[in-house]
Amino acid sequence: MKPQEQPNWRLNAAATLDLLRQYQKALFDVTTQALALRLTLEENDSTFHTRYAKHLQDSQSGELGKANSLMLHLLEKNAGQLRDDPFWKD
């Protein structure tokens, strides 16, 4: 029987950091674009704050909010399993 190869944790960690770097770049781009758009709209629309608050609440409680909660749960679960946290054992 052939012994199982041990995963190279350094390569796995580096790949994870690469993904996080790409995510951070995308998040920064979206954040700066959204901020610029919000500031532009604030200057031109007196009802912006009311409508913005409603749309923000709708987004957070809708499908986008559910997807975000699921993503955070999966990230926490995977991190817990990597740390051998007994809470996250399947």
Secondary structure, DSSP 4 states (H G I P E B T S, - for coil): -PPPPPP-HHHHHHHHHHHHHHHHHHHHHHHHHHHHHHHHHHHH-TTHHHHHHHHHHHHHHSHHHHHHHHHHHHHHHHHHHHTT-GGG--
